[in-house]
Amino acid sequence: MENEKTTIGIIGSGNVGGTLGKKWAKAGYKILFSSRHPEELSGLVKAAPIHRRFP
């Protein structure tokens, strides 16, 4: 078995989703953020160590 943590997808990256995503990312999980307004996620992407980015 690979020694890699689960990828967590967050639908709705506002106050709650963004905070949880940053905490899970710091814990080593791979995070996928989704939002109705992806152009507003740049600050969140910089604050969390994102491993993947999707258009």
Residue pairs with C-beta under 8 A, 6 or more apart in sequence:
5 27
5 28
5 29
5 30
6 29
6 30
7 29
7 30
7 31
7 32
8 21
8 24
8 29
8 30
8 31
8 32
9 31
9 32
9 34
10 17
10 18
10 20
10 21
10 31
10 32
10 33
10 34
11 17
11 34
12 34
12 35
13 21
13 33
13 34
13 35
13 41
13 44
14 35
17 33
18 33
18 44
18 48
21 31
21 33
21 44
21 48
22 44
22 47
22 48
24 31
25 31
25 48
25 49
25 50
26 48
26 49
30 51
30 52
31 48
31 50
31 51
32 52
32 54
33 41
33 44
33 45
33 48
33 50
35 41
45 53
